Amino acid sequence: MKSNNLIRFASIEEHKESQIGKDENLEPRPECCIYRVPKKLRGVNEEAYTPNVISIGPLHYGNQEFAYMEKQKIRCKREFSRRITPEIWDELATFIQENEQRIRNCYEEITSSDLQNQLEFVTMILYDSVFILELFLRFEERNSLRFKPRLEGYIALDLLMLENQLPYFVLQELFKIAFPETSASLFFISCAFFDINMPIDSSLNVLVPGDEVEIKHFTDLKRRVLMMTYIWRPPQSTSNPDIPCALKLQESGVKFKKVKRGGLLNIKYEKNKLRNIIPFLWLKSHKLHIPKVKIYDETESLLRNLMALEQCHYPEETYICDYINLMDSLINSEEDVNLLADAGIISSHVGDNVKVAKMFNNICRHISLDDNCYRDIFKELKKHYDNPWNHVVASLKRVYFNNLWRGTATFAAVLLLILTFIQTVCSILQVV
């Protein structure tokens, strides 16, 4: 029996969607580049993604834990006033107001009801931007008004967190408006503040943001610098096999070498091709070349935020995630870290190598890797390890050729044995 009180679709729609405006676009805008870290990633290590001392942008806006630094933003704004005129202040505010929608589009979401108000939003962006510019300028000038080193370090870490960003174009344009005559580059000032070292063999014309490179924000800046000298080549392999840890690979004859030049991602596998031709030429090992990485207390937070950025914004270009995945595969325990440290590849400043092993073992949880730029290296390492002959050669080398004197004695003994055998054969032939 049909009810006379039929519910119309329009009523259902209004009931469900009354919480949002009809004109509100629920799809991410093309400009979107600043995200909330996915819940599963955040659940593994929430502290790694949460600012310690300061909120920048709308995602942590209004948190009372950062009340002290909100006062410091006002202080920095007053100091910044000594650098510019009142007319310039109006130009800065006008630029933000004219680009308000573009700035909003850079964020995946803006949940604070206060920031729906234009004045509140423009004020937040202006004070946050001026704080960062004044912070950088004080650092560049070695100004006596700089924050204490410990606090400045916390601020720097917070400014690299994915959820704590301003669009880079805002800072860049405000810097140009404030200082139209300067030859200084915000890009290089930013790199100096964050202690981002340029790879020695990188090309400077690629580093400076311009037509070819568009930096999204500071997290993106860090990622791009790490990728500077990395040249991506499509892997030939279609699979990504599991590989043994560093200690087992060494036991099969793989030698680990530190890359002296180049960026963090420049990992290469070098095969001893002569060994395929001359089986007994075991004195030269296969080598895995890996750049040096320094591990500090803040390294995990930095890496996690870079990986979160790739998961959200560069799902098909997860180069940092791929690098971490390879290192995670090589490191199972403290012994693997010790091996890589002895090779000069890992430099730990956290005291205990067990901590380094745990960091790499946990950091890839809930990370999606549809592809891996090191697939060919995985394949070659697996192929090498699965070859029993490589284990035999490596064992012989460890026992009989682990140093110059033992190697010389072994070679002399083998040579004497061969000569004795030849002499015996010749004597038998003479008798016959």
Residue pairs with C-beta under 8 A, 6 or more apart in sequence:
20 26
28 108
29 105
29 106
30 105
31 102
31 105
31 106
31 167
32 105
32 106
32 107
32 108
33 106
33 167
33 216
33 217
33 220
33 313
34 57
34 59
34 106
34 107
34 108
34 162
34 163
34 165
34 167
34 216
34 217
35 108
35 162
35 163
35 308
35 309
35 312
35 313
36 59
36 108
36 109
36 163
37 49
37 162
37 163
37 305
37 308
37 312
38 308
38 311
38 312
38 366
40 366
41 49
41 304
41 307
41 308
41 311
41 366
41 367
42 49
43 366
44 362
44 365
44 366
45 300
45 304
45 362
47 301
48 300
48 301
48 304
48 305
49 161
49 162
49 163
49 301
49 304
49 305
49 308
50 60
50 161
50 163
51 60
51 66
51 158
51 161
51 163
51 164
52 154
52 157
52 158
53 66
53 68
53 69
53 151
53 154
53 155
53 158
54 66
54 69
54 72
54 154
54 155
54 158
54 159
54 164
55 61
55 62
55 63
55 66
55 69
55 70
55 164
56 128
56 132
56 158
56 159
56 164
56 165
56 166
57 107
57 124
57 125
57 128
57 163
57 164
57 165
57 166
58 107
58 110
58 111
58 112
58 115
58 121
58 124
59 107
59 109
59 110
59 163
59 164
60 66
60 163
60 164
61 112
61 114
61 115
61 124
62 112
62 114
69 155
72 131
72 147
73 127
73 128
73 130
73 131
74 127
76 130
76 131
76 134
76 135
77 127
77 130
77 131
77 134
79 134
79 145
80 130
80 133
80 134
81 89
83 137
83 178
83 179
84 178
88 177
88 178
91 177
92 126
92 129
92 130
92 174
92 177
92 178
93 122
93 126
95 173
95 174
95 177
96 103
96 122
96 125
96 126
96 129
96 170
96 174
97 118
97 122
99 170
100 118
100 121
100 122
102 167
103 121
103 125
103 167
103 170
104 110
104 121
106 167
106 216
108 312
110 116
114 120
115 121
115 124
125 166
125 170
128 166
129 166
129 170
129 171
129 174
130 174
132 159
132 166
132 171
133 171
133 174
133 175
133 178
135 147
135 152
135 155
135 193
136 186
136 189
136 190
136 193
137 143
137 189
138 145
138 146
139 146
139 152
139 189
139 192
139 193
140 184
140 189
140 192
140 193
146 152
147 155
153 298
156 193
156 194
156 195
157 298
157 301
157 302
158 164
159 165
159 194
159 218
160 194
160 218
160 219
160 222
160 302
160 305
161 219
161 301
161 305
162 219
162 305
162 308
162 309
162 312
165 216
165 217
165 218
165 219
166 217
167 216
167 217
168 209
168 215
168 216
168 217
168 218
168 220
168 221
171 186
172 186
172 209
175 186
185 208
187 207
187 208
187 209
187 215
187 221
190 196
190 218
190 221
191 198
191 221
191 225
194 218
194 221
194 222
196 221
196 222
196 225
198 204
198 207
198 225
198 228
199 225
199 228
199 229
199 261
199 262
199 263
200 261
200 262
201 229
201 261
201 262
202 228
202 229
202 263
206 212
206 213
206 228
207 213
207 225
207 228
209 215
213 224
215 221
215 224
216 313
219 305
219 306
219 309
220 309
220 313
222 302
222 306
223 306
223 309
223 310
223 320
225 263
226 263
226 264
226 265
226 306
226 320
227 263
227 265
227 319
228 263
229 262
229 263
229 266
230 262
230 263
230 265
230 266
230 319
232 319
232 373
235 372
235 373
235 374
235 375
235 376
236 376
237 375
237 376
237 378
237 379
238 375
239 375
239 379
240 369
240 372
240 375
240 378
241 378
241 379
241 382
242 329
242 382
243 249
243 329
243 330
243 378
243 381
243 382
243 385
244 252
244 381
244 385
245 329
245 330
245 331
245 332
245 333
245 336
246 256
246 330
246 331
246 336
246 339
246 340
247 332
247 333
247 335
247 336
247 339
248 385
249 288
249 330
249 381
249 384
249 385
250 256
250 339
250 394
251 391
251 394
251 395
252 384
252 385
252 387
252 390
252 391
252 394
253 282
253 285
253 286
253 384
253 390
253 391
253 393
253 394
253 397
254 285
254 286
254 287
254 288
254 381
254 384
254 385
255 285
255 286
255 287
255 288
256 287
256 288
256 290
256 339
256 340
256 343
256 345
257 287
257 288
257 289
257 290
257 343
258 289
258 290
258 291
258 292
258 343
258 344
258 345
259 266
259 267
259 268
259 289
259 290
259 291
259 292
262 291
263 291
264 291
264 293
264 323
265 291
265 319
265 320
265 323
265 373
266 289
266 291
267 288
267 289
267 290
267 291
267 323
267 326
267 374
267 377
268 288
268 289
268 377
269 286
269 287
269 288
269 289
269 376
269 377
269 380
269 381
270 286
270 287
270 288
270 289
271 286
271 380
271 384
272 281
272 284
272 285
272 286
274 281
274 284
275 281
275 282
275 284
275 393
279 389
282 393
282 394
282 396
282 397
282 401
283 397
283 401
283 407
285 394
285 397
286 384
286 390
288 377
288 381
290 340
290 345
291 345
292 344
292 345
292 346
292 347
293 327
293 345
293 346
293 347
294 347
294 349
295 346
295 347
295 348
295 349
295 350
295 356
295 359
296 349
296 350
297 349
297 350
299 359
300 359
300 363
303 320
303 324
303 363
304 363
306 320
307 318
307 320
307 321
307 324
307 363
307 367
310 317
310 318
310 319
310 320
310 321
311 318
311 321
311 367
311 368
315 368
315 370
316 370
316 371
318 368
318 369
318 370
318 371
319 373
321 364
321 367
321 369
322 369
322 371
322 372
322 373
322 374
323 374
324 360
324 363
324 364
324 367
325 364
325 367
325 369
325 372
325 374
326 372
326 374
326 377
326 378
327 360
328 360
328 361
328 363
328 364
329 378
330 336
330 340
331 337
331 340
331 356
331 357
331 360
331 361
332 357
332 361
333 357
334 353
334 354
334 356
334 357
336 357
337 346
337 348
337 353
337 354
337 356
337 357
338 353
340 346
341 347
341 348
341 353
346 356
348 355
348 356
350 356
372 378
384 390
400 406
400 407
400 410
401 407
401 410
